[in-house]
């Protein structure tokens, strides 16, 4: 099944907009990455 949840930055739905900064911080090794690594 094709993925339908890939959007360019200007078309990210409002309900998912808060994840843009979180994903960026994760990729850059920021604070959000430490929280994610603490799981499991």
Residue pairs with C-beta under 8 A, 6 or more apart in sequence:
7 13
7 16
9 20
12 20
22 32
24 30
25 31
25 32
25 33
26 32
26 33
26 36
